[in-house]
Each structure stands twice: as C-alpha cells, then as structure tokens.
Amino acid sequence: MVGGSNRVTDKDLESQFSLQQNLEQMEIHKVALPQGNQSTWKSLKQRFGEVFFPDDPLHQFKNQTFFKKLVLGLQYLFPIFHWGSEYSLDLLKSDAISGLTIASLAIPQGISYAKLANLPPIIGLYSSFVPPLIYSVLGSSRDLAVGPVSIASLVMGSMLRDAVSPEQQPMLYLQLAFTATFFAGVFQASLGFLRLGFIVDFLSKPTLIGFMGGAAIIVSLQQLKGLLGIVHFTTKMQFIPVMTSVFQHRHEWAWQTIVMGTSFLLFLLITRHISMRRPKLFWVSAAAPLSCVILSTIVSFAFKAQHHGITVIGHLQKGVNPPSGNMLYFHGSFLGLAIKTGIVTGILSLTEGIAVGRTFASLKNYQIDGNKEMMAIGIMNMAGSCASCYVTTGSFSRSAVNYNAGSKTAVSNIIMASAVLVTMLFLMPLFYYTPNVILSAIIITAVIGLIDFGAAIRLWKVDKLDFLAFTSAFFGVLFISVQGGLAIAIGISVFKILIQVTRPNTVVKGVIPGSHSYRSLGQYKEALRVPHFLILGIESPIYFANSTYLQERILRWIREEEETAQKSQYPIKYVILDMAAVSGIDTSGLDTLMELKKILGKKSLELVLANPVAAVAEKLYKSEAWELFSSEGLYMTVAEAIAAISSVEKFYP
C-alpha cells in the first residue's frame, strides 16, 4: 500500500500529534460560500465567456468612441491595418531579404510537394502565390511563411489516390483536390469563427510527433522511386509494400539516376547539417534546394539526361493561377471522400500552422490569436481552392528560414509571392529539364527533420503513456496506413483524456512534522500518518464519468487501511476527503458523497470533507449534502478538521 514506509512507532506518532495539535489551540473556521448570488443567466453567460472567449477579445473596444471602435475592428479583422500604419523602409529592407530567401526555398519545395500530393508541379507554385498574399492581410503572425507542406500533401495524395487514380482520371483527381481544399478551409474557418479551436488540441503532441515521424519515413521511402529510377512502383503507402516494390523492381534501377540523386541528396543533407550547427548560416540550407534545381537542370540539359534514363519535369504552363471555382465537386459519389479528406488535411495543416506560429511568436515575445489564425488559414484555403491551389498552411522549415533571415512583418510573404509570380510568368521554360530525382532529394531533406527520436527518448523517461501514444501512431502509419495512423493518433489522444477523466488519481496524505501541511505519503517520505484518520486527496473534479470509480476506490482505500490498522491500537474512525484539487462537482458527484457518508456510517466511520473550493461549496449548499455534512463534516482545512475532531474525541489526552 502506498505510503507504508511512512509508519512510525505509536509512541513517536502520539508524541508528534500531542505537541502539534493538542497543545496548540487552533481556531476553527467555517466554510464560506461564494460572495454575491448570481442569477442563472448571468452565471451561464460568465461560463460561456470563459469557455469560448478566455482572451476577452472585446476588451479593447470598451470605453472607446465609435470611430475608434471602427478602427480597432478593422485592425482586429485585418491585422495588416495594425502594423501597416507603422511600416517603414527599414522594415521593408528586412522583409525583402527574408522574402527572397524563403522564395528560393518555396519554389523547389512547392513543385516537390505537389508531386507528393500526386498533383501537377505547377499547382505547387500556384499554391505558393495566392495563399501567402491572403495570409499577409488576415494573419497575425509576423514570421509564418505560408505554402504547401509535406504531411498535408502526403495525406491528401494518399486519401484521394485510394479512390481515384491521378494517372487514369487526372481531371477528376484535380477536382477532388480543389474540393478537399475548399472543405478544409470551411472547417478551419468555422472552428475559428465559432471559437472551437480547442478541438484541435485533442491531437496531443506525442501522437502528432509519432504520426509525423512515421509519415516522414513513408514519404522518404516513397522517394526511392525517384532516387533509384524505378518506373513501376507501388501506390501503397505502407512500409512492407514499399520495400517489397523496391527490391522486386531491381532490374529497373538506373545507375545514372542513383548517382545524380545520391550526390544532390548528400549535398542537401550537408547544408542542412551546417545550418543546424551554425544558425547564422541559415542561408546555406535555404539556398541549397534552388541551387540543386539550377545545377541539376544545367547538367540535365548539357548531357541530355532524358536520353540516359533520367526523367525530367517537362513542360510547365506559364502564367498566373487560372480560376478553378467551376471545378469544385459538390455532388456525386466522391463528395464524401472530398469532405473527409478536407477535414483530415484541415486538422493536420491547422495544427502545424498554429504550432509553428506560436513557436516563433514566443521567440519574439508577441502573442497570436489562435482563433484568428484558424479563420485566416481557413479563408486562405477557401480562396485558394478557387484559384487552382491545394491545401496550404505555415511551414516550419520556411518559417524558420524566414525568422532567421530577419523578417519583421507578413510583408515577407508578399515578397515571396511576388518572386513566385515572376517565376510563373517568365521562368517556367527553365524548369523543363529539371530532373525528377532532384524533387525526391528535396522532399527527403525536408521531411527528415520531422523524425524526432530525441522526443521519443524524452517521452519514455517522463511519461510511458505518452510514449505508447507516440509508438502507436508511429507504427500505425508505417504498417497500416497514413489514415490509419492518424486515426490511431486521435483515438489514443481521446483515450488518454478519457482515462484521466474517468480514472482520476487519489492519494493517501499525512502531516509534515512541525507544520499544518498535509501531503501525499508517496511523494513526501517525512509525512506521517495521523492515528484514527484516513486522509485521502482527490485530484480531479467529481463528475458522472468518474463518481462510481471514486466511490469504489475510496472504499478500497478504507478496506486496505482497516486491514493494516488491525495490527495497531489506533483503528480508523474518520475518513477525511481533501477537496482542494476538486475544481468542480455535478449532481452525480454529490450523490456519490452522500452515498459514501451513509455507507461509512454503517461501518461506524465518519466521512469529513475539507477545503472545498467555491464552486464545490456552492453546489453542496444547494443540495441535501450541505445539511448532511455542514454540522460536523465540513471544514476549511484538513488541519482544522483533525484539530476539531481530536478536541472532541480526546484522541490524545
């Protein structure tokens, strides 16, 4: 039993409490009720505000003139009006440098990630042009660099390809991609507008790390098709089918492709390592992908690589994004697939975007509004779906480059989009001879950073349940599917919440010698048990979901304590529940307390409540439990409860 080592001899224990409690007169206080009775409507209104508006976004509008409220409203809805009025040439210089720097990374990544989603390469560039412009107006992050990301691209490509072949039905596949992007935006914007951003938090960080790590490995293994020059490759996204396909098609391996691919991959990994070791050299890894594209294109053109087994990108359409609103798929048998894909990719991209934004905001000591970010990202994707773009969000790799390059405002996104525009208008023919193997190398380099084994080790040391969530999501993606791994990740996150809610922790407490403080016997070795008392701490709210478990667990504590106390001359007479950590209680919890009172009464034991918080005391007062406990069963602290009872019972003469 927990805390068995905390037992001392009866003589020592009696001496401790004779000195500490009987000889010291302690004033006994009554448990107070919350001051001021609120009406039901006012109470519900306050609770509603705490749930959905914890940041009180309307606070800035109080005591302001109509014109000032109008200005503040515009600045709230469109953050560009907030920082735009103070913009200067010095800020533009910094943003221009960072914008051009991330453009050098965004252009090759955009083309590569479109390939990952089984979309035409030009769609990746389209998605690096319109969404950043929209985010620069609506977004509140100064450092978030917007564009396609690897995980969302992988998930979209995997989910859509299971039902529609991009090779056999390219137009339908493109329609579903745009439609999924539209529904991703609707879902994201709705969460922000309805202040339901906390729903995204159900995907815990350990499961997200595991999912991303597994997905990164699958993405990397899929790129073996390009690195090895394999023509006939599996479309499945599991570890075993991918590796089987690699070795079954050994006769398709092309040494020219392997040499070129491994050479550029090694170069990209070296530059990434240099930038990680020396952050001031961030530009080395940022410029490396575009440098590889340029150099490989020159080599491919000079040696006519397409005639030596090395495939190239080919023709890319020049011009700005064509409208695609007429391609949205709102009817037919695949509508459910588009909605499901949109919600899944919407959750993933939203989680990544907000996490990245908050990370860099904390580094620069400013705040971003999570719900506003959801609306900005959602509107960005809704508009993008009508402009030939697929799902986009804030990329960690590009945002890190943007931050290190010295970005000051969202203008860096505008500069980046401008560079992409120039590329689409004038430079498309230059990509004709770009080898596909370079895109594979760029993707591997980009996603390899998502594999975080250090996090796995930390999770194992700190929380075994979090480690289980990590490994389940990780291996779920590897051996089941990307969607299966995501389902496992969400399922484990919800299961963990249910476990914590339905199976709360309870501890046996003892007194710290020389004080009136009562702490867990399992945590404090010096804590001593109090003769005739069993002091239990409940470390969660008491609701319908856990009230039955708590009753059974408390009765088990009592049974175990009674079995131990039979060997002592101090049998248990009182059970004290320390309610300090019980933040709330419902009617089921109240019924449980009253039922426990009756059960223990039949055993000649008294149940006492100590230190109820205001919300719990108010519920007790409004129910029958107040009359049942208030006379001699409700105290402000555990120490006062023991002092009051001991003075009456004369436990220590």
HELIX and SHEET records of a PDB file:
HELIX    1   1 GLY A    4  ASN A    6  5                                   3    
HELIX    2   2 ASP A   10  PHE A   17  1                                   8    
HELIX    3   3 SER A   18  ASN A   22  3                                   5    
HELIX    4   4 THR A   40  PHE A   52  1                                  13    
HELIX    5   5 PRO A   57  PHE A   61  5                                   5    
HELIX    6   6 PHE A   66  LEU A   77  1                                  12    
HELIX    7   7 ILE A   80  GLY A   84  1                                   5    
HELIX    8   8 LEU A   89  LEU A  116  1                                  28    
HELIX    9   9 PRO A  121  TYR A  126  1                                   6    
HELIX   10  10 VAL A  130  LEU A  138  1                                   9    
HELIX   11  11 SER A  150  ARG A  161  1                                  12    
HELIX   12  12 PRO A  170  PHE A  193  1                                  24    
HELIX   13  13 GLY A  197  PHE A  202  5                                   6    
HELIX   14  14 LYS A  205  GLN A  222  1                                  18    
HELIX   15  15 LEU A  224  LEU A  228  1                                   5    
HELIX   16  16 PHE A  239  GLN A  248  1                                  10    
HELIX   17  17 ARG A  250  GLU A  252  5                                   3    
HELIX   18  18 TRP A  255  ARG A  277  1                                  23    
HELIX   19  19 PRO A  279  LEU A  281  5                                   3    
HELIX   20  20 PHE A  282  PHE A  303  1                                  22    
HELIX   21  21 ALA A  305  HIS A  308  5                                   4    
HELIX   22  22 GLY A  325  MET A  327  5                                   3    
HELIX   23  23 LEU A  335  LEU A  363  1                                  29    
HELIX   24  24 GLY A  370  SER A  385  1                                  16    
HELIX   25  25 PHE A  396  ASN A  404  1                                   9    
HELIX   26  26 VAL A  411  VAL A  422  1                                  12    
HELIX   27  27 THR A  423  LEU A  427  3                                   5    
HELIX   28  28 MET A  428  PHE A  431  5                                   4    
HELIX   29  29 ASN A  436  VAL A  447  1                                  12    
HELIX   30  30 ILE A  448  LEU A  450  5                                   3    
HELIX   31  31 PHE A  453  VAL A  462  1                                  10    
HELIX   32  32 LYS A  464  PHE A  479  1                                  16    
HELIX   33  33 VAL A  482  THR A  502  1                                  21    
HELIX   34  34 SER A  547  ALA A  565  1                                  19    
HELIX   35  35 THR A  587  LYS A  602  1                                  16    
HELIX   36  36 ALA A  614  TYR A  621  1                                   8    
HELIX   37  37 ALA A  625  PHE A  629  1                                   5    
HELIX   38  38 VAL A  638  GLU A  649  1                                  12    
SHEET    1   A 2 VAL A 146  GLY A 147  0                                        
SHEET    2   A 2 THR A 393  GLY A 394 -1                                        
SHEET    1   B 6 TYR A 518  SER A 520  0                                        
SHEET    2   B 6 THR A 506  VAL A 511 -1                                        
SHEET    3   B 6 PHE A 533  ILE A 538 -1                                        
SHEET    4   B 6 TYR A 574  ASP A 578  1                                        
SHEET    5   B 6 GLU A 606  ALA A 610  1                                        
SHEET    6   B 6 LEU A 634  TYR A 635  1                                        
END                                                                             
